Amino acid sequence: MYAAAWRLTGNQQTAEDLVQDAMMRLWTKRDNLKIPDNPEAFAVTTLRNLFYDRHRKKRLKENDEEPVDYQMPTERDAHDELVAKQEASIVLSIIEQLPERQRLIITLHDVENLTYDEIEAQTGLNSVNVRVALSRARKTVRDKLKSIRN
């Protein structure tokens, strides 16, 4: 696992931290995991996913910290903001119409920004079920929003 972490990070300390966190994640979820056919590959996949999750969160945080060039709102900005609020309201009403499982998962992931692991822990569903339900929920929302726009 350390070799894979080193290849991903290129830094000894970060690689060690990543391996430790991946092992902790596997250890805390050990009761819910099936014994994989290839435990080493499973552990490396967990490590890689953890690395990408951290990398994505770090990039998002850096983007949030970038200075914003504030300008006086124009009439067009006010119109765009109104349209965005209306679309958000429509999307929320579409989400409310989804089947319970899909509604819960899309809310946890897209509204509350929970990770797949956190959703699995809250719902008791495995990652495949979470991803499938989220994909179906998003497709339904897209399709209904498209039909409303047309």
Backbone hydrogen bonds in HBPLUS format (Angstrom, degrees):
<---DONOR---> <-ACCEPTOR-->    atom                        ^
c    i                          cat <-CA-CA->   ^        H-A-AA   ^      H-
h    n   atom  resd res      DA  || num        DHA   H-A  angle D-A-AA Bond
n    s   type  num  typ     dist DA aas  dist angle  dist       angle   num
A0005-ALA N   A0001-MET O   2.92 MM   4  6.21 159.7  1.96 153.4 159.6     1
A0006-TRP N   A0002-TYR O   2.76 MM   4  5.97 156.5  1.81 153.1 159.7     2
A0007-ARG N   A0003-ALA O   2.98 MM   4  6.23 156.3  2.04 145.4 151.2     3
A0008-LEU N   A0004-ALA O   3.02 MM   4  6.28 150.3  2.11 144.8 152.9     4
A0009-THR N   A0005-ALA O   2.88 MM   4  6.05 163.2  1.91 154.4 158.6     5
A0010-GLY N   A0006-TRP O   2.66 MM   4  5.07 148.9  1.76 136.4 147.5     6
A0015-ALA N   A0011-ASN O   2.87 MM   4  5.91 155.3  1.93 149.5 157.4     7
A0016-GLU N   A0012-GLN O   2.90 MM   4  6.14 159.4  1.94 153.1 158.4     8
A0017-ASP N   A0013-GLN O   2.96 MM   4  6.20 161.9  1.99 150.0 154.9     9
A0018-LEU N   A0014-THR O   2.87 MM   4  6.02 156.2  1.93 146.9 153.8    10
A0019-VAL N   A0015-ALA O   2.95 MM   4  6.19 160.6  1.98 151.7 156.1    11
A0020-GLN N   A0016-GLU O   2.97 MM   4  6.17 164.0  2.00 150.0 154.6    12
A0021-ASP N   A0017-ASP O   2.89 MM   4  6.09 161.7  1.92 151.0 155.9    13
A0022-ALA N   A0018-LEU O   2.89 MM   4  6.05 156.0  1.95 148.0 155.0    14
A0023-MET N   A0019-VAL O   2.90 MM   4  6.10 159.7  1.95 151.0 156.6    15
A0024-MET N   A0020-GLN O   2.92 MM   4  6.16 152.7  2.00 145.3 153.3    16
A0025-ARG N   A0021-ASP O   2.90 MM   4  6.12 155.1  1.97 145.1 151.8    17
A0026-LEU N   A0022-ALA O   2.95 MM   4  6.22 163.0  1.98 150.8 154.9    18
A0027-TRP N   A0023-MET O   2.81 MM   4  5.96 157.1  1.87 146.4 153.6    19
A0028-THR N   A0024-MET O   2.87 MM   4  6.03 162.7  1.90 152.4 156.1    20
A0029-LYS N   A0025-ARG O   3.15 MM   4  6.25 139.4  2.33 140.4 150.6    21
A0030-ARG N   A0027-TRP O   3.31 MM   3  5.08 165.9  2.33 101.6 104.7    22
A0032-ASN N   A0029-LYS O   3.02 MM   3  5.52 139.8  2.19 114.0 124.8    23
A0042-PHE N   A0038-ASN O   3.02 MM   4  6.28 158.3  2.07 155.2 162.2    24
A0043-ALA N   A0039-PRO O   2.87 MM   4  6.07 156.8  1.92 148.3 154.0    25
A0044-VAL N   A0040-GLU O   2.95 MM   4  6.21 158.8  2.00 149.4 155.1    26
A0045-THR N   A0041-ALA O   2.86 MM   4  6.04 153.8  1.93 146.2 153.7    27
A0046-THR N   A0042-PHE O   2.94 MM   4  6.19 156.1  2.00 146.7 153.1    28
A0047-LEU N   A0043-ALA O   2.93 MM   4  6.18 157.1  1.98 145.7 152.2    29
A0048-ARG N   A0044-VAL O   2.82 MM   4  6.05 161.3  1.86 150.4 155.3    30
A0049-ASN N   A0045-THR O   2.89 MM   4  6.08 164.1  1.91 152.1 156.1    31
A0050-LEU N   A0046-THR O   2.96 MM   4  6.13 157.3  2.01 147.8 154.3    32
A0051-PHE N   A0047-LEU O   2.94 MM   4  6.22 156.2  2.00 149.3 155.9    33
A0052-TYR N   A0048-ARG O   2.95 MM   4  6.27 163.8  1.97 154.2 157.6    34
A0053-ASP N   A0049-ASN O   2.87 MM   4  6.07 156.2  1.92 148.7 155.7    35
A0054-ARG N   A0050-LEU O   2.99 MM   4  6.20 164.2  2.01 150.5 154.3    36
A0055-HIS N   A0051-PHE O   2.86 MM   4  6.07 162.1  1.89 152.7 158.4    37
A0056-ARG N   A0052-TYR O   2.89 MM   4  5.98 160.7  1.92 147.9 152.7    38
A0057-LYS N   A0053-ASP O   2.95 MM   4  6.18 164.3  1.97 150.9 155.2    39
A0058-LYS N   A0054-ARG O   2.83 MM   4  6.01 158.7  1.88 152.2 158.4    40
A0059-ARG N   A0055-HIS O   2.97 MM   4  6.16 158.2  2.02 146.3 152.1    41
A0060-LEU N   A0056-ARG O   2.93 MM   4  6.18 158.2  1.97 150.8 156.8    42
A0061-LYS N   A0057-LYS O   2.89 MM   4  6.07 156.4  1.95 146.6 153.2    43
A0062-GLU N   A0058-LYS O   2.91 MM   4  6.15 157.7  1.96 149.0 155.0    44
A0063-ASN N   A0059-ARG O   2.98 MM   4  6.21 153.0  2.05 144.8 152.1    45
A0064-ASP N   A0060-LEU O   2.96 MM   4  6.23 146.5  2.07 143.8 153.0    46
A0065-GLU N   A0061-LYS O   3.11 MM   4  6.37 136.6  2.31 141.7 152.9    47
A0065-GLU N   A0062-GLU O   3.19 MM   3  5.15 130.0  2.46  93.1 106.1    48
A0066-GLU N   A0063-ASN O   3.37 MM   3  5.40 157.2  2.42  99.7 106.2    49
A0078-ALA N   A0074-THR O   3.05 MM   4  6.40 157.6  2.10 151.5 156.7    50
A0079-HIS N   A0075-GLU O   2.99 MM   4  6.29 153.3  2.07 145.3 152.8    51
A0080-ASP N   A0076-ARG O   2.82 MM   4  6.09 164.3  1.85 154.8 158.9    52
A0081-GLU N   A0077-ASP O   2.85 MM   4  6.03 154.2  1.92 147.7 155.1    53
A0082-LEU N   A0078-ALA O   2.98 MM   4  6.18 153.9  2.05 143.7 150.5    54
A0083-VAL N   A0079-HIS O   2.92 MM   4  6.22 161.0  1.96 153.9 158.9    55
A0084-ALA N   A0080-ASP O   2.88 MM   4  6.08 158.2  1.93 146.8 153.1    56
A0085-LYS N   A0081-GLU O   2.93 MM   4  6.16 155.6  1.99 147.1 153.4    57
A0086-GLN N   A0082-LEU O   2.95 MM   4  6.21 155.2  2.01 148.0 154.9    58
A0087-GLU N   A0083-VAL O   2.89 MM   4  6.15 161.0  1.93 153.0 158.0    59
A0088-ALA N   A0084-ALA O   2.89 MM   4  6.07 156.2  1.95 146.3 153.2    60
A0089-SER N   A0085-LYS O   2.97 MM   4  6.16 153.3  2.04 143.2 150.3    61
A0090-ILE N   A0086-GLN O   2.94 MM   4  6.24 153.8  2.01 146.7 154.1    62
A0091-VAL N   A0087-GLU O   2.82 MM   4  6.07 163.1  1.85 153.8 158.2    63
A0092-LEU N   A0088-ALA O   2.94 MM   4  6.14 161.0  1.97 148.4 153.3    64
A0093-SER N   A0089-SER O   3.02 MM   4  6.27 152.0  2.10 143.7 151.2    65
A0094-ILE N   A0090-ILE O   2.91 MM   4  6.21 148.9  2.00 148.7 157.9    66
A0095-ILE N   A0091-VAL O   2.86 MM   4  6.15 158.7  1.91 152.5 158.5    67
A0096-GLU N   A0092-LEU O   2.99 MM   4  6.23 150.7  2.08 143.2 150.7    68
A0097-GLN N   A0094-ILE O   3.00 MM   3  5.23 140.8  2.16 103.2 114.6    69
A0098-LEU N   A0095-ILE O   3.08 MM   3  5.30 158.9  2.13 108.7 115.4    70
A0103-ARG N   A0099-PRO O   2.83 MM   4  5.97 166.6  1.85 166.3 170.7    71
A0104-LEU N   A0100-GLU O   2.90 MM   4  6.07 162.0  1.93 153.0 157.5    72
A0105-ILE N   A0101-ARG O   2.99 MM   4  6.19 168.8  2.00 153.3 156.2    73
A0106-ILE N   A0102-GLN O   2.92 MM   4  6.01 170.5  1.93 155.1 158.1    74
A0107-THR N   A0103-ARG O   3.05 MM   4  6.02 151.0  2.13 140.7 149.0    75
A0108-LEU N   A0104-LEU O   2.89 MM   4  6.11 163.6  1.92 151.3 156.1    76
A0109-HIS N   A0105-ILE O   2.92 MM   4  6.03 163.2  1.94 150.7 155.3    77
A0110-ASP N   A0106-ILE O   2.84 MM   4  5.49 149.6  1.93 136.5 145.3    78
A0111-VAL N   A0107-THR O   3.07 MM   4  4.91 139.6  2.24 117.6 128.8    79
A0112-GLU N   A0107-THR O   2.91 MM   5  6.31 154.3  1.98 162.3 170.2    80
A0114-LEU N   A0108-LEU O   2.90 MM   6  5.63 169.8  1.91 150.4 150.3    81
A0119-ILE N   A0115-THR O   2.97 MM   4  6.26 154.3  2.04 150.2 157.6    82
A0120-GLU N   A0116-TYR O   2.84 MM   4  6.10 158.3  1.89 151.7 157.9    83
A0121-ALA N   A0117-ASP O   2.99 MM   4  6.24 157.9  2.04 146.6 152.1    84
A0122-GLN N   A0118-GLU O   3.01 MM   4  6.24 151.8  2.09 143.0 150.3    85
A0123-THR N   A0119-ILE O   2.84 MM   4  5.94 161.1  1.88 156.4 161.1    86
A0124-GLY N   A0120-GLU O   2.75 MM   4  5.27 148.2  1.85 142.6 149.9    87
A0130-VAL N   A0126-ASN O   3.05 MM   4  6.34 157.8  2.10 154.7 161.7    88
A0131-ARG N   A0127-SER O   2.94 MM   4  6.08 167.9  1.96 151.2 154.2    89
A0132-VAL N   A0128-VAL O   2.91 MM   4  6.07 161.4  1.95 153.4 158.8    90
A0133-ALA N   A0129-ASN O   2.96 MM   4  6.00 166.2  1.98 145.7 150.1    91
A0134-LEU N   A0130-VAL O   2.94 MM   4  6.08 158.0  1.99 148.3 154.9    92
A0135-SER N   A0131-ARG O   2.90 MM   4  6.03 158.6  1.95 144.5 150.7    93
A0136-ARG N   A0132-VAL O   2.91 MM   4  6.14 163.7  1.94 153.9 158.0    94
A0137-ALA N   A0133-ALA O   2.90 MM   4  6.03 156.7  1.96 145.1 152.1    95
A0138-ARG N   A0134-LEU O   2.92 MM   4  6.10 165.2  1.94 151.7 155.4    96
A0139-LYS N   A0135-SER O   2.98 MM   4  6.16 156.9  2.04 146.2 152.9    97
A0140-THR N   A0136-ARG O   2.96 MM   4  6.15 160.9  1.99 149.1 153.9    98
A0141-VAL N   A0137-ALA O   2.97 MM   4  6.23 163.5  1.99 152.4 156.8    99
A0142-ARG N   A0138-ARG O   2.84 MM   4  6.05 165.9  1.86 152.3 156.4   100
A0143-ASP N   A0139-LYS O   2.85 MM   4  6.02 169.0  1.86 154.7 157.7   101
A0144-LYS N   A0140-THR O   2.93 MM   4  6.08 168.1  1.94 154.1 157.3   102
A0145-LEU N   A0141-VAL O   2.89 MM   4  5.95 158.1  1.93 149.9 156.6   103
A0146-LYS N   A0142-ARG O   2.84 MM   4  6.00 155.9  1.90 149.7 156.7   104
A0147-SER N   A0143-ASP O   2.97 MM   4  6.23 154.6  2.04 145.7 152.4   105
A0148-ILE N   A0144-LYS O   3.00 MM   4  6.21 146.7  2.11 142.5 151.3   106
A0149-ARG N   A0145-LEU O   2.99 MM   4  6.21 155.9  2.04 148.3 154.5   107
A0150-ASN N   A0146-LYS O   3.09 MM   4  6.30 144.7  2.22 144.1 152.9   108
